[in-house]
Amino acid sequence: MMTMQTPTKNNLNISSRITNRLDRGELTTKQVKEFQSFLAEVERDLLHHRIITNNRYTQWFSLGQATDVQLRHFIRQFSVFSNQFLIAALLKTINSPTLEQSRSSREILLNELGVIYRNPQQSISGRSMLTESEKDREGDPELVSTEGTVDGGICRFQAAHFEWLLQVAIGLGFSFADIGKRRHGTLTTLHFCDELIRLYGSDDSQIAQGASFAVENWAAAGFWQELEDGLFRIKQTRHPQLLLAFFTWHNRVEAQHAGHTLEELETAYFQANFNRTKFFQGGRLILNAIAVFWDGLYKDLQQQLSR
């Protein structure tokens, strides 16, 4: 039996799924060692991208010092990305090369649109006594779940992610018509949206695989926590009316999404047509586009502060 390395910082280590396939003789020791080397390259080249390890905007935002003008600008730009992501997610579903990958993509898309994850092993009984504040922090059990599948789940308009974000925006004086449209986006925000559509939703499954892996691991790397920290400081000091379930729920669920993409990568890597060059191309390009989005917000902030 081969000796496995210590898990990396981002947990890109050989999973039990791979060791089980090795034990069953489905993979050779050489293949597993090569995959382990590939994961180390992914860790080095993608997961250490500066926008994952050093996001200046979200680091500043976590302090809770955003003025109302700065906060409204952030929410509006984030709403454009959040709404336009639906196009990329739909294209990813349409362009999926296998039924299994199509279903995985639909899990994300349908949940975004309001189909609640159903976990057969978990009962929500006893949680109906949560206060409104607890529901906002933990998620209303009638509307959200961080585990399970949309297969057999219930669709509710109020469970759509954009409606949660709308509740944050309403607390800052926005209406539905004020957020989420392309016309509300800055050039840097729209660049990110367009690259999501082009790469995450690509009809080249190898490019899409790399982009999807990078997006989900970026989302699981901690920026949601920084946003949540800043928003709760603002809620406690200035805006107690803010409803923040959109941010608290995403902070809890993204690790699950990242785990799914690793499982997908394990399947894709050992297929004969896997193209590691295109995988890294999709990952690097989408991370660069993510950096354009956050750098744009940081530049907007610096310009505002210099006035």
ROKOL-461315 format. One record per residue: x, y, z of N, C-alpha, C, O in turn; residue in three letters. Coordinates in steps of 0.1 Angstrom, whole numbers, padded with zeros to 4 digits, always signed. Atoms other than C-alpha are relative to their C-alpha. Layout:
XYZXYZXYZXYZALA...
END
This chain:
+0008-0012+0000+0000+0000+0000+0009+0012+0000+0019+0013+0007MET-0008-0012+0000+0012+0035-0008-0003+0009+0012-0014+0008+0018MET+0002-0009-0012+0017+0061+0020-0005+0013-0006+0001+0019-0014THR+0007-0012+0004-0006+0091+0016+0007+0012+0007+0010+0011+0019MET-0006-0012-0006+0007+0126+0023-0010+0006+0010-0022+0003+0009GLN+0008-0007-0009-0006+0148+0050-0009+0010-0007-0005+0016-0017THR+0009-0009+0007-0037+0168+0039+0006+0014-0001+0012+0019+0008PRO-0004-0014+0002-0029+0202+0024-0009+0009+0007-0020+0006+0012THR+0008-0011-0007-0042+0235+0038-0014+0000-0006-0023+0002+0002LYS+0013-0001+0006-0071+0234+0013-0007-0014-0001-0017-0015-0008ASN+0005+0013+0000-0077+0197+0019+0000-0007-0014-0009-0015-0016ASN-0001+0006+0013-0067+0187-0016+0009-0012+0001+0019-0013-0005LEU-0007+0013-0002-0055+0153-0004-0007-0011-0007-0019-0010-0011ASN+0006+0011+0005-0062+0119-0017-0012-0005+0009-0010-0007+0021ILE+0012+0003-0008-0098+0110-0006-0001-0015+0001+0005-0023-0005SER+0003+0015-0002-0112+0077+0006-0005-0006-0012-0004-0018-0014SER+0005+0005+0012-0129+0074-0027+0011-0005-0009+0010-0016-0015ARG-0012+0004+0009-0095+0072-0045+0006-0013+0007+0010-0022+0000ILE-0006+0012-0006-0080+0048-0019-0008-0012-0001-0003-0023-0002THR+0008+0011+0001-0110+0026-0021+0001-0006-0015+0001-0018-0016ASN-0002+0005+0014-0106+0024-0059+0013-0007-0002+0015-0016-0009ARG-0014+0006+0000-0069+0016-0054-0001-0014+0006+0004-0024+0001LEU+0001+0013-0006-0078-0012-0030-0008-0010-0008-0005-0022-0008ASP+0007+0009+0008-0103-0026-0054+0007-0004-0013+0002-0012-0021ARG-0008+0003+0012-0077-0027-0082-0005+0008-0012-0001+0006-0023GLY+0005-0008+0011-0096-0001-0103+0011+0011-0004+0011+0015-0016GLU-0011-0010+0003-0065+0023-0101+0013-0007+0004+0013-0015+0014LEU-0013+0005-0004-0028+0015-0099+0006+0010+0009+0002+0021+0010THR-0008-0009-0009-0004+0029-0074+0006+0012-0008+0006+0023-0003THR-0005-0010+0009+0012+0048-0103-0010+0011-0003-0007+0023-0002LYS+0011-0009+0004-0021+0064-0113-0003+0009+0012-0005+0021+0011GLN+0003-0008-0012-0028+0075-0077+0011+0010+0004+0008+0021+0007VAL-0012-0009-0003+0007+0090-0072-0001+0011-0010+0002+0023-0006LYS+0000-0011+0010+0003+0109-0105-0012+0010+0004-0011+0022+0002GLU+0011-0009-0004-0031+0122-0093+0003+0008+0012+0000+0020+0013PHE-0004-0007-0011-0016+0132-0060+0009+0012-0004+0008+0023+0002GLN-0009-0011+0005+0011+0152-0079-0009+0011-0007-0006+0023-0006SER+0009-0010+0007-0017+0168-0100-0007+0009+0011-0008+0021+0009PHE+0007-0008-0010-0036+0179-0068+0010+0010+0006+0006+0021+0009LEU-0009-0010-0005-0004+0195-0055+0002+0012-0010+0004+0023-0005ALA-0001-0010+0010-0001+0214-0088-0013+0009+0001-0012+0022+0000GLU+0012-0008-0001-0038+0225-0084+0001+0009+0012-0003+0021+0012VAL-0001-0008-0012-0031+0236-0049+0009+0012-0002+0006+0023+0002GLU-0010-0010+0002+0000+0256-0059-0005+0011-0010-0003+0023-0008ARG+0002-0010+0011-0013+0272-0092-0014+0006+0001-0016+0017-0004ASP+0013-0005-0001-0050+0277-0084-0004+0005+0014-0008+0017+0016LEU+0005-0003-0013-0057+0277-0047+0008+0010+0008+0005+0015+0018LEU-0008-0011-0006-0029+0301-0039+0000+0013-0009+0009+0021-0007HIS+0002-0013+0008-0041+0327-0064-0002+0011+0010-0008+0009+0021HIS+0000-0011-0010-0038+0361-0047-0014+0004+0004-0016+0009+0015ARG+0014-0004-0004-0076+0367-0048-0006-0009+0010-0016-0006+0016ILE+0004+0010-0010-0080+0336-0027+0007+0003+0014+0001+0002+0024ILE-0008-0001-0012-0052+0343-0003+0001+0014+0006+0004+0016+0017THR-0002-0014-0005-0052+0381-0001-0010+0009-0007-0006+0017-0016ASN+0010-0008+0006-0085+0398-0010-0001+0013+0008-0007+0013+0019ASN-0001-0012-0007-0079+0434+0000-0014+0006+0003-0016+0011+0014ARG+0013-0006-0002-0115+0444-0004-0008-0007+0012-0013+0000+0021TYR+0007+0007-0011-0131+0417+0018+0007+0001+0013+0000+0001+0024THR-0007-0002-0013-0104+0421+0044-0004+0014+0006-0006+0014+0018GLN+0004-0013-0005-0113+0458+0047-0015-0001+0004-0019+0004+0014TRP+0014+0001-0003-0150+0450+0046-0003-0007+0013-0013-0003+0020PHE+0002+0007-0013-0147+0426+0075+0000+0008+0012-0005+0004+0023SER-0002-0009-0012-0139+0455+0098-0013+0007+0003-0015+0012+0014LEU+0013-0006-0003-0175+0468+0095+0000+0015-0001-0008+0021+0006GLY-0002-0015+0001-0164+0503+0086-0006+0006-0012-0005+0018-0014GLN+0006-0006+0012-0183+0507+0053-0011+0010+0003-0019+0007+0012ALA+0011-0010-0001-0204+0538+0051-0012-0005-0007-0011-0015-0014THR+0012+0004+0007-0239+0536+0038+0002+0001-0015-0003-0008-0022ASP-0002-0001+0014-0228+0548+0004+0009-0012-0005+0006-0018-0015VAL-0009+0011+0004-0200+0522+0003-0008-0014+0001-0006-0022-0008GLN+0008+0012-0002-0224+0495+0016-0010-0002-0012-0011-0013-0017LEU+0010+0001+0011-0250+0502-0010+0007-0003-0013+0001-0010-0022ARG-0008+0003+0012-0224+0502-0038+0004-0015+0000+0002-0022-0011HIS-0004+0014-0001-0212+0468-0026-0012-0009-0003-0011-0019-0011PHE+0012+0008+0002-0247+0453-0024-0005+0000-0015-0009-0010-0020ILE+0005-0001+0014-0257+0466-0059+0009-0008-0009+0004-0016-0018ARG-0009+0007+0008-0225+0452-0075-0001-0015+0002-0001-0023-0007GLN+0001+0014-0003-0228+0419-0057-0013-0006-0005-0014-0018-0009PHE+0013+0005+0005-0265+0416-0068+0001-0002-0015-0006-0011-0020SER-0001+0002+0014-0255+0420-0104+0007-0014-0003+0003-0022-0011VAL-0007+0013+0002-0230+0391-0101-0009-0012+0004-0009-0022-0003PHE+0009+0011-0005-0255+0370-0081-0011-0003-0010-0014-0015-0013SER+0011+0003+0010-0283+0374-0107+0006-0005-0013+0000-0014-0019ASN-0005+0004+0013-0261+0371-0138+0006-0014+0001+0008-0021-0009GLN-0005+0013-0002-0246+0339-0123-0010-0011-0005-0006-0022-0009PHE+0010+0009+0005-0279+0322-0132+0002-0004-0014+0000-0015-0018LEU-0003+0003+0015-0270+0325-0169+0011-0010-0001+0010-0020-0009ILE-0012+0009+0000-0236+0308-0163-0004-0014+0005+0000-0024-0001ALA+0004+0013-0005-0252+0281-0142-0009-0008-0009-0008-0020-0010ALA+0008+0006+0009-0278+0274-0168+0008-0006-0012+0006-0017-0016LEU-0009+0005+0011-0252+0271-0196+0008-0012+0005+0011-0021-0003LEU-0008+0011-0005-0231+0248-0174-0009-0013+0000-0004-0023-0003LYS+0009+0011+0001-0262+0226-0171-0002-0005-0014-0001-0017-0017THR+0002+0003+0014-0269+0227-0208+0012-0007-0006+0010-0017-0014ILE-0012+0005+0007-0233+0220-0218+0007-0012+0008+0017-0016+0004ASN-0006+0011-0008-0227+0192-0192+0002-0012-0009-0007-0016-0017SER-0003+0011+0009-0210+0162-0210-0007-0013+0004-0008-0022-0004PRO+0006+0013-0005-0227+0135-0189-0013+0004+0008-0014+0015+0013THR+0013-0001-0008-0261+0130-0172+0004+0003+0015-0003+0011+0021LEU-0004-0002-0014-0243+0128-0138+0004+0015+0002+0001+0021+0013GLU-0005-0014-0002-0226+0162-0143-0012+0010-0002-0012+0020+0004GLN+0012-0009+0002-0259+0177-0156-0008+0001+0013-0012+0011+0017SER+0008+0000-0012-0276+0166-0124+0008+0008+0011+0001+0015+0019ARG-0008-0008-0010-0247+0181-0103-0002+0015-0002-0003+0022+0007SER+0002-0014+0003-0251+0214-0121-0014+0005+0003-0015+0016+0008SER+0014-0004-0003-0288+0214-0117-0002+0001+0015-0011+0009+0019ARG+0001-0001-0015-0284+0209-0079+0003+0015+0003-0005+0021+0011GLU-0004-0013-0003-0267+0243-0078-0010+0010-0006-0015+0019+0001ILE+0009-0010+0006-0290+0261-0103-0013+0000+0006-0019+0011+0009LEU+0014+0000-0006-0323+0249-0089+0000+0005+0014-0010+0011+0018LEU-0001-0006-0013-0312+0257-0054+0001+0015+0000-0006+0022+0008ASN-0001-0015+0001-0303+0292-0065-0014+0005-0003-0017+0016+0001GLU+0013-0005+0005-0338+0295-0080-0011-0003+0011-0023+0002+0009LEU+0010+0002-0011-0356+0283-0048-0004-0014+0004-0013-0015+0012GLY+0003+0014-0004-0356+0245-0046+0008-0003+0012+0020-0002+0012VAL-0007+0002-0013-0347+0237-0010+0006-0014+0000+0000-0024-0003ILE-0006+0013-0002-0322+0210-0003-0008-0009+0010-0012-0004+0020TYR+0007+0010-0009-0339+0179+0012+0010-0010+0005+0016-0017-0002ARG-0008+0009-0007-0320+0159+0037-0009-0010+0007-0014-0007+0018ASN+0009+0010-0006-0339+0127+0045+0004-0004+0014-0005-0009+0021PRO-0005+0004-0013-0318+0120+0075-0002+0011+0011+0001+0008+0023GLN+0001-0011-0010-0325+0154+0092-0014+0005+0001-0020+0009-0009GLN+0013-0006-0002-0357+0165+0107+0001+0015+0004+0010+0018+0011SER+0000-0014-0004-0366+0202+0110-0009+0002+0012-0011+0013+0016ILE+0009-0002-0012-0390+0195+0139+0008+0005+0012+0019+0001+0014SER-0006-0006-0012-0382+0214+0170+0008+0013-0003+0012+0020+0006GLY-0007-0013+0004-0366+0243+0150-0009+0011-0003-0005+0022-0005ARG+0010-0011+0004-0398+0262+0144-0001+0010+0011-0007+0021+0009SER+0000-0010-0011-0393+0279+0178+0011+0010-0001+0013+0018+0009MET-0011-0009+0001-0363+0298+0166-0006+0014-0001-0017+0017-0007LEU+0004-0014+0001-0366+0336+0170+0003+0005-0014+0011-0002-0022THR-0003-0006+0013-0365+0358+0139+0015+0003-0002+0021+0001-0012GLU-0014-0003+0000-0330+0368+0148+0008-0013-0002+0018-0013-0010SER-0007+0012+0001-0319+0332+0151-0002-0006-0015+0008-0011-0020GLU+0002+0004+0014-0335+0324+0117+0009+0007-0009+0014+0002-0019LYS-0008-0008+0009-0316+0352+0101+0014-0004+0001+0022-0004-0009ASP-0014+0004-0002-0283+0340+0116+0002-0014-0005+0012-0017-0012ARG-0002+0014+0003-0288+0303+0111-0007-0005-0013-0004-0015-0019GLU+0009+0004+0011-0314+0302+0083-0013-0006+0005-0014-0014+0014GLY+0013+0005-0003-0351+0296+0085-0001-0014-0005+0000-0017-0017ASP+0000+0014+0003-0355+0258+0086-0011-0003-0010-0011-0013-0017PRO+0011+0002+0010-0387+0262+0065+0004+0004-0014-0002+0000-0024GLU-0004-0005+0013-0368+0278+0037+0014-0004-0005+0017-0003-0017LEU-0013+0003+0004-0332+0267+0037+0005-0013+0007+0001-0017+0017VAL-0007+0011-0006-0310+0237+0043+0014+0000-0007+0015+0004-0019SER-0014+0000+0006-0272+0234+0037+0004-0014-0004+0015-0016-0010THR-0003+0014+0004-0273+0196+0031-0011-0007-0007-0023-0003-0006GLU+0010+0008+0007-0290+0171+0009+0000+0002-0014+0010+0005-0020GLY+0002-0001+0015-0304+0172-0026-0013+0008-0003-0022+0008+0005THR+0012-0007+0004-0329+0193-0045-0010-0011-0006-0022-0007-0007VAL+0009+0010+0005-0343+0160-0058-0011-0004+0010-0007-0009+0021ASP+0011+0001-0009-0377+0158-0041-0002+0011+0010-0010+0011+0019GLY+0001-0012-0008-0372+0192-0025-0012+0008-0004-0018+0006-0015GLY+0011-0009+0002-0398+0219-0023+0005+0013-0006+0015+0018-0001ILE-0004-0013+0006-0396+0250-0045-0009+0011+0007-0021+0010+0007CYS+0007-0012-0006-0405+0283-0027+0006+0012-0005+0018+0014-0005ARG-0005-0012+0005-0402+0317-0042+0010+0007+0010+0020+0012+0006PHE-0007-0007-0010-0389+0331-0009+0014-0007+0003+0023-0001+0009GLN-0012+0007-0002-0361+0305-0009+0010+0003-0011+0022-0002-0011ALA-0010-0004+0010-0345+0319-0041+0010+0009+0005+0007+0018+0013ALA-0011-0008-0006-0311+0333-0033-0001+0015-0003+0002+0023+0006HIS+0001-0015+0003-0318+0366-0051-0010+0006+0009-0009+0018+0012PHE+0010-0006-0009-0349+0371-0029+0006+0003+0014+0003+0012+0020GLU-0006-0002-0013-0327+0367+0002+0009+0013-0001+0009+0021+0008TRP-0008-0012+0002-0303+0393-0012-0008+0012-0001-0004+0023+0003LEU+0009-0011+0001-0332+0415-0021-0004+0005+0014-0005+0018+0016LEU+0004-0005-0014-0341+0416+0017+0011+0008+0006+0008+0018+0013GLN-0011-0008-0004-0306+0429+0024-0001+0014-0006+0000+0024+0001VAL+0000-0012+0008-0310+0455-0003-0012+0009+0005-0010+0022+0006ALA+0012-0008-0004-0345+0466+0009+0004+0007+0013-0001+0019+0015ILE-0004-0006-0012-0330+0473+0043+0009+0012-0001+0011+0020+0008GLY-0008-0011+0003-0307+0498+0026-0007+0010-0009+0000+0019-0014LEU+0007-0010+0008-0334+0516+0007-0002-0004-0015-0008+0004-0022GLY+0002+0004+0014-0333+0497-0026-0013-0007-0002-0020-0011+0008PHE+0011+0008+0004-0362+0482-0044+0004-0011-0010+0016-0011-0014SER-0004+0011+0009-0363+0451-0067+0005+0006-0013+0015+0000-0018PHE-0004-0006+0013-0359+0473-0098+0014+0007+0001+0020+0010-0009ALA-0013-0007-0002-0327+0489-0083+0012-0009+0000+0023-0004+0000ASP-0012+0009-0001-0305+0458-0082-0001-0011-0010-0011-0014-0016ILE+0000+0012+0007-0294+0428-0102+0001+0000-0015+0004-0010-0021GLY+0000-0001+0015-0296+0441-0138+0014+0003-0005+0022+0009+0002LYS-0013-0003+0006-0267+0444-0161+0003+0016+0000+0014+0020+0002ARG-0002-0015+0000-0273+0482-0163+0005+0005+0014+0009+0017+0014ARG-0004-0005-0013-0265+0484-0126+0015-0004+0002+0021+0001+0012HIS-0014+0005-0002-0230+0468-0131+0010+0010-0005+0009+0016-0015GLY-0011-0007+0004-0197+0486-0133+0007-0008-0011+0003-0020-0013THR-0007+0007+0010-0173+0476-0161+0007-0012+0005+0008-0023-0001LEU-0007+0011-0006-0153+0454-0138-0010-0011+0005-0007-0023+0004THR+0010+0010-0004-0184+0437-0124-0005-0008-0013-0006-0020-0012THR+0005+0007+0013-0197+0430-0160+0011-0009-0006+0007-0019-0012LEU-0011+0008+0005-0163+0417-0170+0000-0014+0007+0001-0024+0001HIS+0000+0012-0008-0165+0391-0142-0013-0008-0004-0012-0020-0006PHE+0012+0007+0004-0201+0382-0152+0001-0007-0013-0002-0018-0015CYS-0002+0005+0013-0192+0378-0188+0010-0012-0001+0008-0022-0008ASP-0010+0011+0000-0162+0356-0180-0006-0012+0007-0003-0024+0003GLU+0007+0011-0006-0184+0334-0157-0008-0007-0011-0008-0019-0012LEU+0008+0006+0011-0207+0329-0187+0009-0007-0010+0005-0019-0014ILE-0009+0006+0010-0178+0322-0211+0007-0012+0005+0009-0022-0002ARG-0008+0011-0005-0158+0299-0188-0007-0010+0008-0007-0022+0005LEU+0008+0009-0009-0180+0284-0161-0011-0007-0008-0014-0018-0006TYR+0010+0006+0008-0207+0279-0187+0005-0005-0014-0003-0007-0023GLY-0006+0003+0013-0183+0269-0215-0006-0014-0006-0009-0023+0002SER+0004+0013+0007-0193+0242-0241+0012-0009-0001+0011-0021-0005ASP-0012+0009-0001-0157+0229-0237+0000-0005+0014+0003+0003+0024ASP+0002+0005-0014-0162+0206-0207+0013+0001+0008+0013+0002+0020SER-0012-0001-0008-0125+0208-0198+0003+0014+0005+0007+0015+0017GLN-0001-0014-0005-0125+0246-0196-0010+0002+0012-0006+0007+0022ILE+0010-0002-0010-0157+0245-0176+0003-0007+0013+0000-0002+0024ALA-0004+0008-0011-0143+0218-0153+0009+0009+0009+0008+0009+0021GLN-0010-0008-0007-0114+0241-0144-0006+0012+0006-0003+0015+0018GLY+0006-0012-0005-0135+0272-0140-0009-0004+0012-0009+0004+0022ALA+0009+0004-0011-0161+0254-0118+0008-0004+0012+0004+0001+0023SER-0008+0004-0011-0134+0239-0096+0005+0013+0007+0005+0014+0019PHE-0006-0012-0006-0118+0273-0091-0010+0009+0007-0008+0014+0017ALA+0011-0009-0006-0151+0292-0085-0004-0006+0014-0005+0002+0023VAL+0005+0006-0013-0163+0267-0058+0010+0001+0011+0007+0003+0022GLU-0011+0000-0011-0129+0266-0040+0003+0014+0004+0006+0017+0016ASN-0001-0014-0004-0127+0304-0041-0011+0003+0010-0009+0010+0020TRP+0012-0003-0008-0162+0306-0026+0002-0007+0014-0004-0002+0024ALA-0002+0007-0013-0151+0281+0002+0012+0005+0007+0014-0001+0018ALA-0012-0004-0006-0119+0299+0010+0000+0010+0011+0010+0013+0017ALA+0001-0009-0012-0132+0324+0035-0005+0014-0003-0008+0022+0007GLY+0004-0014+0003-0144+0356+0017-0015+0001+0006-0018+0012+0010PHE+0013-0001-0006-0180+0348+0028+0000+0003+0015-0008+0011+0020TRP-0001-0003-0014-0169+0348+0064+0004+0015+0002-0001+0021+0012GLN-0004-0014-0001-0152+0382+0059-0012+0009-0002-0014+0020+0004GLU+0012-0008+0003-0184+0396+0044-0010-0001+0012-0016+0009+0016LEU+0009+0002-0011-0205+0381+0072+0005+0008+0012-0003+0015+0019GLU-0006-0007-0012-0182+0396+0099-0003+0015-0002-0007+0021+0008ASP+0002-0014+0002-0184+0431+0084-0015+0004+0001-0018+0014+0007GLY+0014-0003+0000-0222+0430+0079-0006-0001+0014-0014+0007+0018LEU+0005+0001-0013-0228+0418+0114+0004+0012+0009-0003+0016+0018PHE-0005-0012-0007-0207+0446+0128-0009+0012-0003-0012+0020+0005ARG+0009-0011+0005-0228+0471+0107-0014-0002+0006-0020+0008+0010ILE+0013+0003-0005-0260+0454+0118-0001+0004+0015-0010+0009+0020LYS+0000-0003-0014-0250+0457+0155+0002+0015+0003-0003+0019+0014GLN-0003-0014-0003-0238+0493+0153-0009+0010-0006-0011+0021-0001THR+0007-0010+0008-0260+0510+0127-0013-0004-0006-0023+0004-0006ARG+0011+0005+0008-0285+0489+0109-0006-0013+0005-0005-0023-0001HIS+0005+0012-0005-0303+0465+0131-0011-0007-0008-0015-0018-0006PRO+0011+0006+0008-0330+0460+0105+0005-0009-0011-0003-0016-0018GLN-0006+0008+0011-0306+0443+0080-0003-0015+0003-0001-0020+0013LEU+0002+0014+0000-0316+0407+0072+0012-0006-0008+0014-0003-0020LEU-0013+0004+0005-0284+0388+0065+0001-0015-0004+0011-0021-0006LEU+0000+0014+0002-0295+0352+0058+0007-0004-0013+0013-0015-0014ALA-0007+0003+0013-0282+0354+0022+0015-0003+0003+0021-0012-0003PHE-0015+0001-0002-0246+0358+0035+0003-0011+0010+0013-0018+0008PHE-0003+0010-0010-0248+0335+0066-0002-0014-0006+0006-0023-0004THR+0003+0013+0006-0263+0306+0045+0011-0003-0010+0017-0014-0009TRP-0011+0003+0010-0237+0309+0017+0013-0003+0008+0021-0011+0003HIS-0013+0003-0007-0209+0310+0043+0000-0014+0005+0011-0020+0006ASN+0000+0014-0005-0221+0276+0056-0001-0010-0011+0004-0021-0008ARG+0002+0010+0011-0229+0259+0023+0011-0002-0009+0012-0012-0016VAL-0010+0001+0011-0199+0266+0001+0010-0011+0002+0015-0016-0008GLU-0010+0011-0002-0176+0240+0017-0006-0013-0007+0001-0021-0012ALA+0007+0012+0006-0202+0214+0005+0002+0001-0015+0004-0010-0021GLN-0002-0002+0014-0200+0228-0030+0014-0004-0004+0016-0011-0014HIS-0014+0003+0003-0162+0226-0030+0002-0015+0001+0010-0020-0008ALA-0001+0014-0001-0164+0190-0019-0005-0007-0012+0000-0017-0016GLY+0005+0006+0012-0186+0182-0048+0009+0001-0012+0010-0008-0020HIS-0009-0002+0012-0162+0197-0073+0012-0009+0001+0017-0013-0010THR-0011+0009-0001-0134+0176-0059-0004-0014-0005+0004-0021-0011LEU+0005+0013+0004-0155+0145-0064-0001+0000-0015+0002-0011-0021GLU+0001-0001+0015-0162+0156-0100+0013+0000-0006+0015-0007-0017GLU-0014-0001+0006-0125+0163-0106+0006-0014+0000+0013-0018-0009LEU-0006+0013-0001-0116+0128-0094-0006-0009-0011+0002-0017-0017GLU+0006+0008+0011-0140+0113-0119+0005+0005-0014+0009-0004-0022THR-0005-0005+0013-0129+0136-0148+0015-0003-0002+0018-0007-0014ALA-0014+0002+0002-0092+0132-0142+0004-0014-0006+0013-0015-0014TYR-0003+0014+0004-0092+0094-0148-0007-0004-0013-0006-0016-0017PHE+0006+0003+0013-0111+0097-0180+0011+0002-0011+0019+0011-0009GLN-0010+0000+0010-0091+0092-0212+0001+0014-0007+0012+0018-0011ALA+0000-0013+0007-0101+0127-0226+0004+0011+0009+0003+0023+0005ASN-0003-0011-0010-0090+0147-0195+0011+0008-0006+0022+0003-0009PHE-0010-0009+0006-0070+0177-0207+0004+0010+0012-0003+0019+0014ASN-0004-0008-0012-0051+0192-0177+0004+0014-0005+0002+0024+0003ARG-0003-0014+0004-0039+0222-0198-0012+0008-0001-0012+0020+0004THR+0013-0008+0001-0075+0233-0205-0006+0001+0014-0012+0012+0017LYS+0005-0001-0014-0084+0225-0169+0006+0012+0007-0001+0021+0013PHE-0007-0011-0007-0058+0249-0156-0003+0014-0007-0003+0024-0001PHE+0003-0012+0008-0066+0274-0184-0014+0006+0006-0015+0018+0009GLN+0013-0005-0005-0103+0276-0172+0001+0005+0014-0005+0015+0017GLY-0002-0004-0013-0092+0278-0136+0007+0014+0002+0002+0022+0010GLY-0007-0013-0001-0067+0306-0140-0007+0011-0005-0008+0022+0001ARG+0007-0011+0006-0088+0327-0163-0012+0005+0009-0014+0017+0010LEU+0011-0004-0008-0118+0326-0140+0004+0007+0013-0002+0016+0018ILE-0005-0007-0012-0097+0335-0109+0005+0014-0003+0003+0023+0005LEU-0003-0013+0004-0083+0364-0128-0012+0009-0002-0011+0021+0002ASN+0012-0007+0001-0118+0375-0136-0006+0004+0014-0011+0015+0016ALA+0005-0003-0014-0128+0372-0099+0008+0011+0006+0003+0020+0013ILE-0009-0011-0005-0098+0394-0091-0004+0013-0006-0003+0023+0001ALA+0004-0012+0006-0110+0420-0116-0012+0006+0008-0013+0018+0010VAL+0013-0004-0008-0144+0421-0097+0004+0007+0013+0000+0018+0016PHE-0003-0006-0014-0129+0426-0062+0010+0011-0001+0008+0021+0007TRP-0009-0011+0001-0101+0448-0074-0008+0013-0005-0004+0024-0001ASP+0009-0011+0004-0128+0470-0091-0007+0006+0012-0007+0019+0013GLY+0006-0005-0012-0146+0473-0058+0010+0008+0009+0007+0018+0015LEU-0010-0006-0008-0114+0481-0040+0005+0014-0006+0007+0023+0001TYR-0003-0013+0007-0105+0508-0066-0011+0010+0002-0008+0022+0005LYS+0011-0009-0003-0140+0523-0062+0001+0005+0014-0002+0017+0017ASP-0002-0004-0014-0134+0524-0025+0011+0010+0002+0009+0020+0009LEU-0011-0009-0001-0101+0541-0028-0003+0014-0006+0001+0024+0000GLN+0004-0012+0006-0116+0567-0051-0009+0008+0009-0009+0020+0010GLN+0010-0006-0009-0144+0573-0027+0007+0007+0013+0004+0017+0017GLN-0007-0005-0012-0120+0577+0003+0009+0012-0003+0012+0020+0006LEU-0009-0011+0003-0098+0602-0016-0007+0013-0003-0001+0023-0005SER+0007-0012+0003-0126+0626-0023-0001+0010+0012-0007+0020+0012ARG
END
